Amino acid sequence: MTLATTDLDRLAWFYAELLGATVAFERPATSVDPRIAVVDVGGADHLMLVETPDAPADDLGPLGRARWGLRVGTFEQLCEVRARILAAEYPVGPIDTLPTQWTMTAHDPDGRPVDIRAHRPRPAA
């Protein structure tokens, strides 16, 4: 997934420091290409952050919710991420309990929603 932003440093900080991702690399702007950062969000997944002069779109999906999300390992880690987001004064919803996962929706510094979830343990067979 590629996200546009007017402030690459702020957006990379949000995903790395608050959500636990890792900035894999950054590339400065050139005469033909914008400044970018690639953020490793776990597994084989990554975000490409692109600094642009224009404000980004809200990136809502067809149901008016986040188009993408990321996963943490446990409910406790989900609670820790939520606490970090709240302490940094970014919007985050409550943790909802679904049949197979716990999930919450946060909003990044550009106002885009991102779903963050932890899978619930499967009952013993």
ZAKOLDREN-115076 format. One record per residue (C-alpha): residue number from 0; x, y, z; residue in three letters. Coordinates in pm, whole numbers. Layout:
+------+--------+--------+--------+------+
! mifi !      x !      y !      z ! pavo !
+------+--------+--------+--------+------+
!  NUM !      X !      Y !      Z !  ALA !
...
+------+--------+--------+--------+------+
***
This chain:
+------+--------+--------+--------+------+
! mifi !      x !      y !      z ! pavo !
+------+--------+--------+--------+------+
!    0 !      0 !      0 !      0 !  MET !
!    1 !    120 !    351 !    -78 !  THR !
!    2 !     22 !    649 !    136 !  LEU !
!    3 !     76 !   1011 !     34 !  ALA !
!    4 !    159 !   1270 !    300 !  THR !
!    5 !    269 !   1631 !    323 !  THR !
!    6 !    489 !   1543 !    625 !  ASP !
!    7 !    684 !   1219 !    575 !  LEU !
!    8 !    872 !   1246 !    906 !  ASP !
!    9 !    552 !   1276 !   1110 !  ARG !
!   10 !    380 !    988 !    929 !  LEU !
!   11 !    684 !    757 !    953 !  ALA !
!   12 !    711 !    838 !   1326 !  TRP !
!   13 !    342 !    749 !   1377 !  PHE !
!   14 !    374 !    407 !   1214 !  TYR !
!   15 !    712 !    325 !   1368 !  ALA !
!   16 !    686 !    465 !   1720 !  GLU !
!   17 !    316 !    426 !   1792 !  LEU !
!   18 !    221 !    120 !   1588 !  LEU !
!   19 !    548 !    -73 !   1617 !  GLY !
!   20 !    646 !    -84 !   1249 !  ALA !
!   21 !   1006 !    -37 !   1131 !  THR !
!   22 !   1130 !    219 !    882 !  VAL !
!   23 !   1318 !     -6 !    640 !  ALA !
!   24 !   1468 !    275 !    433 !  PHE !
!   25 !   1423 !    633 !    320 !  GLU !
!   26 !   1514 !    800 !     -6 !  ARG !
!   27 !   1551 !   1176 !    -42 !  PRO !
!   28 !   1366 !   1365 !   -313 !  ALA !
!   29 !   1537 !   1399 !   -648 !  THR !
!   30 !   1468 !   1632 !   -938 !  SER !
!   31 !   1219 !   1378 !  -1076 !  VAL !
!   32 !   1103 !   1169 !   -777 !  ASP !
!   33 !    951 !   1264 !   -441 !  PRO !
!   34 !   1096 !   1175 !   -102 !  ARG !
!   35 !    984 !    828 !     14 !  ILE !
!   36 !   1011 !    593 !    309 !  ALA !
!   37 !    931 !    224 !    319 !  VAL !
!   38 !    787 !    102 !    647 !  VAL !
!   39 !    794 !   -270 !    733 !  ASP !
!   40 !    465 !   -350 !    908 !  VAL !
!   41 !    538 !   -719 !    965 !  GLY !
!   42 !    548 !  -1041 !    769 !  GLY !
!   43 !    598 !   -965 !    403 !  ALA !
!   44 !    394 !   -644 !    423 !  ASP !
!   45 !    513 !   -287 !    393 !  HIS !
!   46 !    387 !     66 !    341 !  LEU !
!   47 !    541 !    309 !    101 !  MET !
!   48 !    510 !    664 !    229 !  LEU !
!   49 !    542 !    934 !    -37 !  VAL !
!   50 !    584 !   1302 !     49 !  GLU !
!   51 !    368 !   1520 !   -174 !  THR !
!   52 !    284 !   1891 !   -174 !  PRO !
!   53 !    -91 !   1822 !   -165 !  ASP !
!   54 !   -300 !   1694 !    123 !  ALA !
!   55 !   -375 !   1320 !     95 !  PRO !
!   56 !   -718 !   1169 !     37 !  ALA !
!   57 !   -900 !   1016 !    333 !  ASP !
!   58 !   -850 !    666 !    186 !  ASP !
!   59 !  -1182 !    530 !    309 !  LEU !
!   60 !  -1295 !    194 !    179 !  GLY !
!   61 !  -1635 !    133 !     17 !  PRO !
!   62 !  -1797 !     82 !    361 !  LEU !
!   63 !  -1658 !    411 !    493 !  GLY !
!   64 !  -1394 !    228 !    698 !  ARG !
!   65 !  -1020 !    177 !    672 !  ALA !
!   66 !   -893 !     27 !    347 !  ARG !
!   67 !   -615 !   -157 !    526 !  TRP !
!   68 !   -495 !   -271 !    865 !  GLY !
!   69 !   -215 !   -430 !   1055 !  LEU !
!   70 !   -193 !   -700 !   1317 !  ARG !
!   71 !    -26 !   -721 !   1653 !  VAL !
!   72 !     38 !  -1050 !   1832 !  GLY !
!   73 !   -180 !  -1034 !   2142 !  THR !
!   74 !   -467 !   -849 !   2307 !  PHE !
!   75 !   -216 !   -703 !   2554 !  GLU !
!   76 !     -7 !   -563 !   2268 !  GLN !
!   77 !   -322 !   -416 !   2115 !  LEU !
!   78 !   -395 !   -242 !   2447 !  CYS !
!   79 !    -37 !   -111 !   2459 !  GLU !
!   80 !    -63 !     29 !   2106 !  VAL !
!   81 !   -394 !    196 !   2195 !  ARG !
!   82 !   -239 !    353 !   2505 !  ALA !
!   83 !     54 !    491 !   2298 !  ARG !
!   84 !   -186 !    638 !   2041 !  ILE !
!   85 !   -396 !    802 !   2312 !  LEU !
!   86 !    -87 !    938 !   2490 !  ALA !
!   87 !     25 !   1096 !   2161 !  ALA !
!   88 !   -325 !   1248 !   2131 !  GLU !
!   89 !   -424 !   1085 !   1805 !  TYR !
!   90 !   -782 !    955 !   1760 !  PRO !
!   91 !   -843 !    588 !   1826 !  VAL !
!   92 !  -1168 !    404 !   1881 !  GLY !
!   93 !  -1249 !    144 !   2142 !  PRO !
!   94 !  -1133 !   -215 !   2112 !  ILE !
!   95 !  -1417 !   -423 !   1969 !  ASP !
!   96 !  -1442 !   -796 !   2035 !  THR !
!   97 !  -1530 !   -999 !   1727 !  LEU !
!   98 !  -1559 !  -1378 !   1702 !  PRO !
!   99 !  -1203 !  -1426 !   1574 !  THR !
!  100 !  -1023 !  -1105 !   1674 !  GLN !
!  101 !  -1006 !   -787 !   1875 !  TRP !
!  102 !   -994 !   -475 !   1658 !  THR !
!  103 !   -980 !    -97 !   1681 !  MET !
!  104 !   -955 !    186 !   1432 !  THR !
!  105 !   -701 !    463 !   1475 !  ALA !
!  106 !   -645 !    769 !   1258 !  HIS !
!  107 !   -298 !    854 !   1139 !  ASP !
!  108 !   -164 !   1213 !   1144 !  PRO !
!  109 !   -321 !   1279 !    803 !  ASP !
!  110 !   -662 !   1161 !    928 !  GLY !
!  111 !   -663 !    827 !    745 !  ARG !
!  112 !   -815 !    534 !    932 !  PRO !
!  113 !   -610 !    221 !    995 !  VAL !
!  114 !   -752 !    -93 !   1155 !  ASP !
!  115 !   -529 !   -258 !   1414 !  ILE !
!  116 !   -617 !   -607 !   1533 !  ARG !
!  117 !   -506 !   -907 !   1733 !  ALA !
!  118 !   -639 !  -1253 !   1658 !  HIS !
!  119 !   -817 !  -1427 !   1940 !  ARG !
!  120 !   -691 !  -1771 !   2050 !  PRO !
!  121 !   -882 !  -2056 !   1892 !  ARG !
!  122 !  -1074 !  -2276 !   2131 !  PRO !
!  123 !   -925 !  -2620 !   2188 !  ALA !
!  124 !  -1084 !  -2886 !   1969 !  ALA !
+------+--------+--------+--------+------+
***
